[in-house]
Amino acid sequence: MDADAPAGNQPGEATGVLGVLRPMRAEPGLLIHPTTDRRLATEHWLLATLPAPLRDRARSEWEQHRVAMLPLGGLFSAVRIPERLLTALSISTEAGCLDEFLAEALGGGPVICDPRFSRYYALVPAGMPATLHQMAKAWRALEVDCLGRGSYLGVPRLDAVSGEYVFASYWSVPMHSAAVLCNPLTVARLIAAGRHCVETEPEA
């Protein structure tokens, strides 16, 4: 399975525009994995980045603030992408359209939006290719960065899938299943295309 593709649908499941599971009528002999079970497994996987004594605190942060700070570099890392690179590629700067654009461009891999600082974070495997780190150094002036061990990221609770709170982080592309992440090379190609669009934009 490709790292950036959503987990394959089980029999009896259907997906919407962003790959979010919708319940379907079960047929005789079919095994159904409810959306709630998958969400619970994904939550446990995210919390596994923390030592056991700190997981309850993270759950409380999700309940109270919608966002919990989780360490990177263990189970997953993140690539920070400024919004302006993405809007240069998309046909619209409206949040909903940009979310759909990212879902398609990254094959449904999970992406977090931080609207306060106009940044997006594509979640990738912890061990990013060295070539991606080298590219990120060249892109540092564009505010692109690879965040791994030693960094923390505000991770929204799994049902925070819209920017209804102006400054609260949310899932621009929801996390479909535990350990299903973006392909780092797909993320790199997206950034390279965005950089090209920004550099060729006519000056005002």
C-alpha positions, 0 to 999 in steps of 0.5 A, spaced: 500 500 500 502 506 498 504 511 504 500 516 501 493 513 500 487 512 504 487 505 507 483 500 502 475 500 503 473 494 507 466 491 504 460 495 506 464 501 506 463 507 502 467 514 501 465 521 500 469 527 497 475 526 502 475 519 503 471 520 509 467 513 511 459 513 510 455 507 514 452 502 509 447 497 510 451 490 511 450 484 507 450 477 509 457 475 510 460 481 510 465 484 515 464 491 517 469 495 521 465 501 524 467 508 523 468 509 530 472 503 531 477 506 526 477 513 529 478 510 536 484 506 533 487 512 530 487 516 536 490 510 540 496 510 535 497 518 535 497 518 543 502 512 542 507 518 541 507 520 548 509 516 554 503 512 558 502 517 563 501 523 559 496 520 554 490 522 559 493 529 559 493 529 551 486 527 551 484 532 556 487 537 551 483 534 546 476 535 550 478 542 552 482 545 547 481 541 540 488 541 540 494 536 543 501 537 543 504 531 540 512 529 539 514 528 532 520 523 530 517 517 533 511 514 529 511 520 524 514 527 522 511 533 519 513 537 513 511 545 514 508 548 508 506 555 507 499 557 505 501 561 499 505 556 496 498 552 496 494 557 494 498 559 488 497 552 485 489 551 487 484 554 483 481 558 489 483 561 496 477 559 499 479 554 505 474 548 503 477 548 496 484 548 498 482 542 503 479 538 497 485 540 493 490 538 498 486 531 499 487 530 491 494 532 490 496 528 496 492 522 495 488 523 501 494 523 506 493 527 512 494 534 513 493 539 519 491 546 518 494 552 522 490 558 520 493 562 525 499 562 522 497 560 515 501 554 515 499 547 513 503 540 516 503 534 511 504 528 516 509 523 513 513 517 516 518 518 521 524 516 517 524 522 511 528 521 505 535 524 506 533 528 499 527 531 502 531 534 508 536 537 503 530 540 499 527 543 505 534 546 506 533 549 499 526 551 501 527 554 508 527 561 505 519 559 503 518 557 510 518 550 508 521 545 514 521 538 515 519 537 523 522 531 526 525 528 533 525 534 538 519 538 535 512 538 537 506 539 533 499 541 535 494 535 533 487 536 533 482 531 535 480 527 530 473 530 529 476 537 528 475 537 520 473 544 519 476 551 521 469 553 524 474 557 530 478 562 527 485 560 530 484 553 532 488 548 528 484 543 524 484 537 519 485 540 512 485 532 510 482 528 515 486 522 518 483 516 515 486 510 519 492 509 524 499 510 520 496 512 514 500 518 512 503 522 506 508 520 501 514 524 502 516 524 495 509 526 493 509 532 498 516 534 495 513 534 488 507 539 491 512 544 494 516 544 488 510 546 483 508 551 488 515 554 489 515 554 481 508 558 481 510 563 486 516 565 482 513 565 476 507 570 479 507 577 475 509 582 480 503 587 482 
